């Protein structure tokens, strides 16, 4: 009987080893894959951390790139598909999150460039407002897909009409990687720096 149990464990381990399942990283109870595929490109988790506002944990963020980046400049210059994954740790007003994103873009983008982004920011704000509420455990994916643009996926539902301008994705990334980031300790965590 022990032989059969050990054989079963061996077969299960061999199956897992050859199945290509990615390992996961646990950040504040949220499981993030250490690698994933986006539009045929393999991306790796560059870094992950918790967005804290005052004393409240708001969301877990994970940045996926095709190669490791250690500086904001490397993140913004990275080629190929990219992903920022946000998983809520508390219930929040979705419209408020959209407003905070817009403020983060405005705080970290030269004024001359913000005017070009206004139509996209208004549309993004409306997409969030349409959600009404994001609950603990809800997920938002912000993807850059070359040839398509920036896409938003909220709780597994791809939002219509990508944001085509390449500068839109980097403007969103500056929320976390700009000179006035939403959370400087999260910025370091997304760059893979030890806490």
MDAnalysis code that builds the backbone (N, CA, C; Angstrom):
import MDAnalysis as mda
import numpy as np

u = mda.Universe.empty(585, n_residues=195, atom_resindex=np.repeat(np.arange(195), 3), trajectory=True)
u.add_TopologyAttr("name", ["N", "CA", "C"] * 195)
u.add_TopologyAttr("resid", np.arange(1, 196))
u.add_TopologyAttr("resname", ["UNK", "UNK", "UNK", "UNK", "UNK", "UNK", "UNK", "UNK", "UNK", "UNK", "UNK", "UNK", "UNK", "UNK", "UNK", "UNK", "UNK", "UNK", "UNK", "UNK", "UNK", "UNK", "UNK", "UNK", "UNK", "UNK", "UNK", "UNK", "UNK", "UNK", "UNK", "UNK", "UNK", "UNK", "UNK", "UNK", "UNK", "UNK", "UNK", "UNK", "UNK", "UNK", "UNK", "UNK", "UNK", "UNK", "UNK", "UNK", "UNK", "UNK", "UNK", "UNK", "UNK", "UNK", "UNK", "UNK", "UNK", "UNK", "UNK", "UNK", "UNK", "UNK", "UNK", "UNK", "UNK", "UNK", "UNK", "UNK", "UNK", "UNK", "UNK", "UNK", "UNK", "UNK", "UNK", "UNK", "UNK", "UNK", "UNK", "UNK", "UNK", "UNK", "UNK", "UNK", "UNK", "UNK", "UNK", "UNK", "UNK", "UNK", "UNK", "UNK", "UNK", "UNK", "UNK", "UNK", "UNK", "UNK", "UNK", "UNK", "UNK", "UNK", "UNK", "UNK", "UNK", "UNK", "UNK", "UNK", "UNK", "UNK", "UNK", "UNK", "UNK", "UNK", "UNK", "UNK", "UNK", "UNK", "UNK", "UNK", "UNK", "UNK", "UNK", "UNK", "UNK", "UNK", "UNK", "UNK", "UNK", "UNK", "UNK", "UNK", "UNK", "UNK", "UNK", "UNK", "UNK", "UNK", "UNK", "UNK", "UNK", "UNK", "UNK", "UNK", "UNK", "UNK", "UNK", "UNK", "UNK", "UNK", "UNK", "UNK", "UNK", "UNK", "UNK", "UNK", "UNK", "UNK", "UNK", "UNK", "UNK", "UNK", "UNK", "UNK", "UNK", "UNK", "UNK", "UNK", "UNK", "UNK", "UNK", "UNK", "UNK", "UNK", "UNK", "UNK", "UNK", "UNK", "UNK", "UNK", "UNK", "UNK", "UNK", "UNK", "UNK", "UNK", "UNK", "UNK", "UNK", "UNK", "UNK", "UNK", "UNK", "UNK", "UNK"])
u.atoms.positions = np.array([
    [0.819, -1.191, 0.000],
    [0.000, 0.000, 0.000],
    [0.869, 1.264, 0.000],
    [1.930, 1.266, 0.825],
    [2.841, 2.415, 0.862],
    [3.481, 2.625, -0.505],
    [3.767, 1.505, -1.191],
    [4.376, 1.594, -2.531],
    [3.440, 2.346, -3.480],
    [2.147, 1.994, -3.460],
    [1.185, 2.642, -4.345],
    [1.028, 4.119, -4.004],
    [1.000, 4.437, -2.699],
    [0.879, 5.840, -2.283],
    [2.101, 6.632, -2.762],
    [3.313, 6.076, -2.578],
    [4.526, 6.755, -3.017],
    [4.565, 6.898, -4.531],
    [4.098, 5.867, -5.245],
    [4.050, 5.938, -6.701],
    [3.097, 7.054, -7.136],
    [1.957, 7.152, -6.444],
    [0.993, 8.203, -6.755],
    [1.568, 9.587, -6.507],
    [2.280, 9.764, -5.398],
    [2.916, 11.048, -5.098],
    [3.989, 11.379, -6.129],
    [4.765, 10.363, -6.519],
    [5.805, 10.563, -7.521],
    [5.182, 11.007, -8.847],
    [4.115, 10.324, -9.274],
    [3.453, 10.657, -10.539],
    [2.873, 12.071, -10.487],
    [2.273, 12.446, -9.361],
    [1.715, 13.788, -9.223],
    [2.819, 14.841, -9.296],
    [3.943, 14.571, -8.627],
    [5.069, 15.515, -8.653],
    [5.630, 15.637, -10.071],
    [5.756, 14.517, -10.768],
    [6.280, 14.532, -12.136],
    [5.334, 15.300, -13.053],
    [4.035, 15.116, -12.871],
    [3.056, 15.819, -13.681],
    [3.144, 17.324, -13.456],
    [3.248, 17.728, -12.200],
    [3.379, 19.156, -11.896],
    [4.660, 19.728, -12.475],
    [5.745, 18.982, -12.389],
    [7.034, 19.479, -12.878],
    [7.025, 19.664, -14.386],
    [6.278, 18.839, -15.111],
    [6.290, 18.933, -16.563],
    [5.117, 19.728, -17.121],
    [4.175, 20.133, -16.285],
    [2.980, 20.808, -16.785],
    [3.215, 22.272, -17.109],
    [4.336, 22.833, -16.660],
    [4.622, 24.230, -16.938],
    [3.899, 25.196, -16.015],
    [3.314, 24.693, -14.941],
    [2.639, 25.582, -14.005],
    [3.640, 26.573, -13.427],
    [3.240, 27.814, -13.375],
    [4.115, 28.834, -12.809],
    [4.002, 28.809, -11.292],
    [5.063, 29.200, -10.650],
    [5.044, 29.331, -9.202],
    [4.296, 30.617, -8.852],
    [3.882, 30.716, -7.610],
    [3.193, 31.933, -7.185],
    [3.964, 32.613, -6.072],
    [3.737, 33.907, -5.976],
    [4.314, 34.737, -4.926],
    [3.137, 35.258, -4.111],
    [3.236, 35.189, -2.787],
    [2.163, 35.664, -1.917],
    [2.523, 37.057, -1.397],
    [1.655, 38.017, -1.695],
    [1.829, 39.384, -1.209],
    [0.536, 39.761, -0.485],
    [0.614, 39.877, 0.825],
    [-0.541, 40.240, 1.663],
    [-1.742, 39.330, 1.400],
    [-1.467, 38.052, 1.183],
    [-2.536, 37.088, 0.964],
    [-3.006, 36.981, -0.474],
    [-2.462, 37.803, -1.371],
    [-2.805, 37.751, -2.794],
    [-1.737, 36.938, -3.509],
    [-2.173, 35.937, -4.258],
    [-1.241, 35.087, -5.004],
    [-1.007, 35.689, -6.390],
    [0.256, 35.948, -6.711],
    [0.636, 36.457, -8.026],
    [1.518, 35.415, -8.710],
    [1.234, 35.129, -9.981],
    [2.085, 34.210, -10.744],
    [3.452, 34.861, -10.910],
    [4.524, 34.056, -10.831],
    [5.850, 34.650, -11.025],
    [6.172, 34.840, -12.498],
    [5.365, 34.231, -13.380],
    [5.473, 34.488, -14.815],
    [4.114, 34.215, -15.446],
    [3.890, 34.822, -16.604],
    [2.634, 34.632, -17.318],
    [2.871, 34.903, -18.793],
    [1.885, 34.576, -19.610],
    [1.988, 34.839, -21.037],
    [0.954, 35.896, -21.405],
    [1.402, 36.893, -22.180],
    [0.518, 37.950, -22.655],
    [0.788, 38.157, -24.131],
    [-0.218, 37.911, -24.948],
    [-0.108, 38.066, -26.397],
    [1.115, 37.335, -26.969],
    [1.321, 36.113, -26.500],
    [2.400, 35.285, -27.025],
    [3.775, 35.580, -26.444],
    [3.870, 36.545, -25.545],
    [5.154, 36.875, -24.915],
    [5.145, 36.416, -23.465],
    [6.265, 35.821, -23.040],
    [6.389, 35.421, -21.642],
    [6.870, 36.630, -20.837],
    [6.113, 36.951, -19.797],
    [6.463, 38.060, -18.911],
    [6.798, 37.503, -17.545],
    [7.704, 38.178, -16.848],
    [8.047, 37.763, -15.497],
    [7.678, 38.866, -14.508],
    [7.380, 38.434, -13.307],
    [7.046, 39.388, -12.249],
    [8.303, 40.173, -11.906],
    [8.266, 41.463, -12.171],
    [9.413, 42.324, -11.895],
    [9.484, 42.649, -10.408],
    [8.321, 42.865, -9.814],
    [8.223, 43.195, -8.397],
    [6.761, 43.349, -8.024],
    [6.483, 43.295, -6.738],
    [5.109, 43.420, -6.246],
    [5.128, 43.998, -4.846],
    [4.038, 44.671, -4.493],
    [3.947, 45.247, -3.160],
    [2.542, 45.733, -2.873],
    [2.391, 46.356, -1.725],
    [1.084, 46.821, -1.260],
    [1.033, 48.337, -1.323],
    [-0.064, 48.849, -1.896],
    [-0.333, 50.285, -1.891],
    [-1.012, 50.603, -0.573],
    [-0.346, 51.441, 0.223],
    [-0.889, 51.842, 1.514],
    [-1.223, 53.322, 1.455],
    [-2.391, 53.675, 1.958],
    [-2.784, 55.083, 2.040],
    [-3.075, 55.366, 3.501],
    [-2.310, 56.251, 4.071],
    [-2.313, 56.541, 5.506],
    [-1.946, 55.223, 6.202],
    [-2.893, 54.564, 6.849],
    [-2.593, 53.278, 7.497],
    [-3.313, 52.111, 6.831],
    [-4.093, 52.418, 5.772],
    [-4.928, 51.399, 5.149],
    [-4.230, 50.738, 3.962],
    [-4.311, 49.427, 3.911],
    [-3.821, 48.679, 2.757],
    [-4.920, 48.724, 1.697],
    [-4.601, 49.282, 0.523],
    [-5.615, 49.504, -0.506],
    [-5.624, 48.380, -1.544],
    [-4.447, 48.080, -2.120],
    [-4.371, 47.026, -3.126],
    [-2.963, 46.458, -3.206],
    [-2.870, 45.274, -3.803],
    [-1.581, 44.664, -4.135],
    [-1.337, 44.937, -5.607],
    [-0.146, 45.424, -5.925],
    [0.230, 45.684, -7.313],
    [1.370, 44.748, -7.699],
    [1.314, 44.253, -8.928],
    [2.381, 43.429, -9.475],
    [2.708, 43.899, -10.880],
    [3.987, 44.109, -11.160],
    [4.440, 44.575, -12.473],
    [5.077, 43.418, -13.227],
    [4.618, 43.200, -14.457],
    [5.150, 42.136, -15.317],
    [5.793, 42.743, -16.555],
    [7.049, 42.335, -16.805],
    [7.804, 42.795, -17.980],
    [8.484, 41.585, -18.627],
    [9.003, 41.783, -19.862],
    [9.681, 40.659, -20.508],
    [11.117, 40.486, -20.018],
    [11.656, 41.489, -19.339],
    [12.952, 41.341, -18.661],
    [12.995, 42.290, -17.471],
    [13.803, 41.941, -16.501],
    [13.852, 42.698, -15.246],
    [14.264, 44.152, -15.479],
    [13.606, 45.039, -14.756],
    [13.923, 46.465, -14.773],
    [14.152, 46.901, -13.333],
    [15.218, 47.669, -13.113],
    [15.553, 48.107, -11.759],
    [15.367, 49.601, -11.547],
    [15.049, 50.325, -12.632],
    [14.841, 51.765, -12.511],
    [13.535, 52.139, -13.223],
    [12.935, 53.272, -12.840],
    [11.734, 53.729, -13.539],
    [11.992, 53.909, -15.039],
    [13.165, 54.398, -15.388],
    [13.494, 54.612, -16.798],
    [13.479, 53.295, -17.576],
    [13.990, 52.226, -16.957],
    [13.977, 50.913, -17.610],
    [12.555, 50.396, -17.769],
    [11.701, 50.645, -16.778],
    [10.293, 50.218, -16.870],
    [9.632, 50.920, -18.053],
    [9.792, 52.237, -18.135],
    [9.134, 53.012, -19.179],
    [9.689, 52.687, -20.565],
    [10.972, 52.326, -20.653],
    [11.596, 52.032, -21.943],
    [11.417, 50.579, -22.370],
    [10.929, 49.725, -21.473],
    [10.788, 48.303, -21.793],
    [9.922, 48.119, -23.035],
    [10.347, 47.198, -23.901],
    [9.603, 46.926, -25.124],
    [8.712, 45.702, -24.930],
    [7.823, 45.508, -25.877],
    [6.940, 44.350, -25.825],
    [5.793, 44.557, -24.863],
    [4.957, 43.520, -24.708],
    [3.822, 43.614, -23.798],
    [4.271, 43.847, -22.357],
    [3.421, 44.541, -21.590],
    [3.677, 44.812, -20.173],
    [2.346, 44.723, -19.447],
    [2.403, 44.431, -18.163],
    [1.174, 44.357, -17.364],
    [1.396, 44.901, -15.961],
    [0.409, 45.681, -15.500],
    [0.310, 46.056, -14.088],
    [-0.970, 45.406, -13.586],
    [-0.831, 44.584, -12.564],
    [-1.982, 43.893, -11.971],
    [-2.268, 44.511, -10.614],
    [-3.538, 44.861, -10.383],
    [-3.957, 45.436, -9.108],
    [-5.058, 44.564, -8.526],
    [-4.875, 44.100, -7.289],
    [-5.898, 43.313, -6.604],
    [-6.276, 44.051, -5.328],
    [-7.553, 44.384, -5.219],
    [-8.032, 45.175, -4.099],
    [-7.935, 44.403, -2.781],
    [-7.522, 45.116, -1.737],
    [-7.463, 44.550, -0.394],
    [-8.602, 45.062, 0.476],
    [-9.378, 45.995, -0.059],
    [-10.522, 46.548, 0.661],
    [-11.530, 47.021, -0.379],
    [-12.762, 47.205, 0.042],
    [-13.783, 47.753, -0.847],
    [-13.489, 49.234, -1.060],
    [-13.561, 49.670, -2.322],
    [-13.336, 51.084, -2.613],
    [-14.318, 51.550, -3.680],
    [-14.569, 52.833, -3.692],
    [-15.392, 53.448, -4.714],
    [-14.573, 53.479, -6.007],
    [-15.083, 52.816, -7.054],
    [-14.327, 52.696, -8.299],
    [-14.097, 54.060, -8.954],
    [-15.088, 54.952, -8.890],
    [-14.929, 56.289, -9.466],
    [-13.806, 57.039, -8.761],
    [-13.696, 56.852, -7.441],
    [-12.626, 57.508, -6.679],
    [-11.259, 56.998, -7.130],
    [-11.150, 55.693, -7.391],
    [-9.891, 55.143, -7.891],
    [-9.540, 55.766, -9.240],
    [-10.539, 55.916, -10.109],
    [-10.309, 56.562, -11.401],
    [-9.795, 57.985, -11.232],
    [-10.366, 58.721, -10.265],
    [-9.916, 60.096, -9.996],
    [-8.480, 60.113, -9.475],
    [-8.151, 59.148, -8.608],
    [-6.785, 59.070, -8.075],
    [-5.781, 58.746, -9.186],
    [-6.172, 57.884, -10.124],
    [-5.306, 57.586, -11.268],
    [-5.061, 58.858, -12.081],
    [-6.143, 59.609, -12.354],
    [-6.004, 60.846, -13.125],
    [-5.080, 61.825, -12.405],
    [-5.251, 61.960, -11.090],
    [-4.382, 62.860, -10.321],
    [-2.937, 62.383, -10.372],
    [-2.725, 61.063, -10.262],
    [-1.377, 60.510, -10.339],
    [-0.707, 60.793, -11.674],
    [-1.488, 60.714, -12.753],
    [-0.956, 61.038, -14.087],
    [-0.606, 62.516, -14.147],
    [-1.532, 63.376, -13.694],
    [-1.295, 64.829, -13.732],
    [-0.082, 65.224, -12.902],
    [0.108, 64.582, -11.744],
    [1.234, 64.913, -10.864],
    [2.586, 64.488, -11.439],
    [2.583, 63.534, -12.367],
    [3.845, 62.950, -12.831],
    [4.093, 63.083, -14.324],
    [3.293, 63.903, -14.991],
    [3.436, 64.094, -16.432],
    [3.612, 65.578, -16.711],
    [4.560, 65.935, -17.589],
    [4.713, 67.357, -17.931],
    [3.389, 67.935, -18.440],
    [3.101, 69.168, -18.037],
    [1.834, 69.823, -18.392],
    [1.580, 69.797, -19.896],
    [2.642, 69.960, -20.689],
    [2.481, 69.979, -22.144],
    [1.964, 68.644, -22.683],
    [2.221, 67.556, -21.969],
    [1.782, 66.234, -22.414],
    [0.399, 65.868, -21.865],
    [0.014, 66.435, -20.725],
    [-1.262, 66.077, -20.095],
    [-2.433, 66.391, -21.022],
    [-2.363, 67.529, -21.736],
    [-3.484, 67.912, -22.595],
    [-3.777, 66.835, -23.645],
    [-2.751, 66.148, -24.146],
    [-2.953, 65.082, -25.139],
    [-3.613, 63.857, -24.510],
    [-3.465, 63.704, -23.195],
    [-3.980, 62.525, -22.505],
    [-5.401, 62.692, -21.986],
    [-5.912, 63.931, -21.980],
    [-7.219, 64.215, -21.369],
    [-8.336, 63.315, -21.907],
    [-8.496, 63.139, -23.233],
    [-9.593, 62.271, -23.696],
    [-9.496, 60.841, -23.133],
    [-8.295, 60.289, -23.102],
    [-8.104, 58.943, -22.552],
    [-8.376, 58.895, -21.059],
    [-7.949, 59.926, -20.328],
    [-8.169, 59.965, -18.883],
    [-9.660, 60.068, -18.559],
    [-10.383, 60.867, -19.341],
    [-11.829, 60.999, -19.129],
    [-12.507, 59.654, -19.379],
    [-12.127, 58.985, -20.478],
    [-12.731, 57.681, -20.797],
    [-12.394, 56.640, -19.737],
    [-11.127, 56.642, -19.268],
    [-10.739, 55.700, -18.218],
    [-11.530, 55.975, -16.939],
    [-11.674, 57.245, -16.580],
    [-12.461, 57.600, -15.398],
    [-13.886, 57.096, -15.499],
    [-14.467, 57.167, -16.705],
    [-15.836, 56.688, -16.912],
    [-15.914, 55.164, -16.788],
    [-14.886, 54.461, -17.299],
    [-14.860, 53.000, -17.165],
    [-14.875, 52.590, -15.694],
    [-14.090, 53.300, -14.876],
    [-14.083, 53.003, -13.444],
    [-15.420, 53.391, -12.807],
    [-15.953, 54.559, -13.166],
    [-17.220, 55.012, -12.587],
    [-18.342, 54.013, -12.891],
    [-18.303, 53.420, -14.087],
    [-19.328, 52.440, -14.467],
    [-19.293, 51.194, -13.579],
    [-18.158, 50.924, -12.960],
    [-18.024, 49.752, -12.082],
    [-18.691, 49.979, -10.723],
    [-18.905, 51.226, -10.368],
    [-19.480, 51.633, -9.079],
    [-18.557, 51.328, -7.898],
    [-18.318, 50.061, -7.644],
    [-17.522, 49.667, -6.474],
    [-16.550, 48.567, -6.879],
    [-15.358, 48.624, -6.340],
    [-14.423, 47.514, -6.441],
    [-14.331, 46.918, -5.045],
    [-14.525, 45.613, -4.958],
    [-14.542, 44.937, -3.665],
    [-13.220, 44.254, -3.394],
    [-12.971, 43.967, -2.144],
    [-11.779, 43.229, -1.752],
    [-11.699, 41.950, -2.587],
    [-10.548, 41.720, -3.222],
    [-10.360, 40.552, -4.075],
    [-10.564, 40.846, -5.552],
    [-11.226, 41.976, -5.884],
    [-11.410, 42.341, -7.291],
    [-10.054, 42.678, -7.912],
    [-9.969, 42.459, -9.223],
    [-8.690, 42.617, -9.921],
    [-8.840, 43.528, -11.132],
    [-7.839, 44.394, -11.321],
    [-7.754, 45.269, -12.489],
    [-6.415, 44.987, -13.160],
    [-6.450, 44.701, -14.464],
    [-5.232, 44.500, -15.243],
    [-5.093, 45.658, -16.214],
    [-3.929, 46.282, -16.208],
    [-3.609, 47.339, -17.155],
    [-2.502, 46.771, -18.031],
    [-2.829, 46.502, -19.292],
    [-1.870, 45.870, -20.203],
    [-1.474, 46.818, -21.318],
    [-0.206, 46.742, -21.706],
    [0.255, 47.383, -22.937],
    [0.516, 46.257, -23.930],
    [-0.176, 46.315, -25.060],
    [-0.022, 45.317, -26.105],
    [0.374, 46.049, -27.386],
    [1.642, 45.891, -27.836],
    [2.062, 46.571, -29.064],
    [1.111, 46.260, -30.221],
    [0.779, 47.301, -30.981],
    [-0.132, 47.131, -32.104],
    [-1.601, 47.234, -31.713],
    [-1.890, 47.147, -30.420],
    [-3.273, 47.253, -29.932],
    [-3.438, 48.491, -29.072],
    [-2.558, 48.662, -28.088],
    [-2.630, 49.800, -27.180],
    [-2.763, 49.355, -25.745],
    [-3.253, 50.248, -24.894],
    [-3.464, 49.961, -23.482],
    [-4.873, 49.404, -23.305],
    [-4.942, 48.253, -22.654],
    [-6.252, 47.664, -22.375],
    [-6.457, 47.569, -20.869],
    [-7.720, 47.671, -20.465],
    [-8.104, 47.490, -19.065],
    [-8.995, 46.261, -18.983],
    [-8.678, 45.381, -18.054],
    [-9.518, 44.227, -17.781],
    [-9.908, 44.314, -16.315],
    [-11.214, 44.371, -16.059],
    [-11.705, 44.495, -14.688],
    [-12.475, 43.228, -14.342],
    [-11.967, 42.513, -13.342],
    [-12.565, 41.243, -12.911],
    [-12.776, 40.284, -14.080],
    [-11.745, 40.169, -14.923],
    [-11.785, 39.220, -16.025],
    [-12.526, 39.706, -17.257],
    [-13.116, 40.899, -17.208],
    [-13.864, 41.423, -18.351],
    [-13.051, 42.515, -19.036],
    [-12.623, 42.222, -20.280],
    [-11.870, 43.189, -21.069],
    [-12.775, 44.361, -21.415],
    [-12.338, 45.569, -21.074],
    [-13.122, 46.763, -21.366],
    [-12.965, 47.116, -22.849],
    [-14.017, 47.655, -23.480],
    [-13.961, 47.917, -24.925],
    [-13.012, 49.055, -25.277],
    [-12.604, 49.046, -26.528],
    [-11.812, 50.129, -27.121],
    [-10.511, 50.432, -26.387],
    [-9.417, 49.799, -26.795],
    [-8.113, 50.092, -26.186],
    [-7.733, 51.562, -26.357],
    [-6.869, 52.024, -25.487],
    [-6.289, 53.366, -25.579],
    [-5.081, 53.216, -26.501],
    [-5.153, 53.744, -27.696],
    [-4.163, 53.467, -28.745],
    [-2.819, 54.183, -28.540],
    [-2.831, 55.342, -27.904],
    [-1.605, 56.152, -27.795],
    [-0.569, 55.460, -26.915],
    [0.667, 55.251, -27.434],
    [1.705, 54.600, -26.622],
    [2.023, 55.375, -25.349],
    [1.910, 56.700, -25.390],
    [2.246, 57.507, -24.215],
    [1.230, 57.335, -23.079],
    [0.037, 56.801, -23.393],
    [-0.984, 56.630, -22.361],
    [-0.553, 55.595, -21.326],
    [-0.020, 54.466, -21.784],
    [0.420, 53.431, -20.843],
    [1.528, 53.974, -19.938],
    [2.529, 54.629, -20.519],
    [3.624, 55.152, -19.694],
    [3.133, 56.237, -18.742],
    [2.143, 57.019, -19.156],
    [1.571, 58.019, -18.248],
    [0.945, 57.323, -17.041],
    [0.249, 56.204, -17.281],
    [-0.314, 55.441, -16.162],
    [0.800, 54.863, -15.291],
    [1.862, 54.360, -15.906],
    [2.963, 53.775, -15.125],
    [3.638, 54.810, -14.235],
    [3.610, 56.069, -14.659],
    [4.221, 57.115, -13.831],
    [3.456, 57.330, -12.524],
    [2.208, 56.842, -12.443],
    [1.482, 56.888, -11.166],
    [2.336, 56.207, -10.099],
    [2.987, 55.113, -10.472],
    [3.809, 54.336, -9.535],
    [5.296, 54.633, -9.652],
    [5.754, 55.091, -10.839],
    [7.193, 55.240, -11.067],
    [7.645, 56.671, -11.319],
    [6.741, 57.639, -11.213],
    [7.104, 59.029, -11.451],
    [7.849, 59.646, -10.277],
    [8.128, 60.933, -10.397],
    [8.830, 61.662, -9.328],
    [7.965, 61.819, -8.082],
    [6.629, 61.789, -8.265],
    [5.691, 61.877, -7.134],
    [4.817, 60.628, -7.147],
    [5.397, 59.468, -6.834],
    [4.629, 58.222, -6.928],
    [3.508, 58.155, -5.892],
    [2.505, 57.340, -6.198],
    [1.385, 57.140, -5.271],
    [1.889, 56.660, -3.917],
    [2.957, 55.846, -3.929],
    [3.483, 55.249, -2.701],
    [4.941, 54.887, -2.971],
    [5.876, 55.599, -2.333],
    [7.299, 55.384, -2.640],
    [7.791, 53.994, -2.248],
    [7.243, 53.410, -1.191],
    [7.679, 52.059, -0.830],
    [7.137, 51.041, -1.836],
    [5.948, 51.293, -2.403],
    [5.425, 50.431, -3.454],
    [6.283, 50.574, -4.713],
    [6.727, 51.779, -5.018],
    [7.609, 51.999, -6.172],
    [8.839, 51.117, -6.051],
    [9.473, 51.112, -4.885],
    [10.654, 50.284, -4.666],
    [10.316, 48.800, -4.799],
    [9.180, 48.384, -4.254],
    [8.786, 46.980, -4.314],
    [8.553, 46.536, -5.765],
    [7.924, 47.394, -6.577],
    [7.676, 47.061, -7.979],
    [8.962, 46.983, -8.777],
    [9.994, 47.693, -8.308],
    [11.313, 47.625, -8.952],
    [12.150, 46.475, -8.404],
    [11.548, 45.682, -7.521],
    [12.233, 44.506, -6.992],
    [13.254, 44.800, -5.928],
    [13.187, 45.997, -5.340],
    [14.143, 46.364, -4.282],
    [13.690, 45.759, -2.958],
    [14.616, 45.237, -2.164],
    [14.223, 44.667, -0.873],
    [13.676, 45.740, 0.054],
    [12.718, 45.337, 0.883],
    [12.075, 46.286, 1.810],
    [13.015, 46.704, 2.910],
])
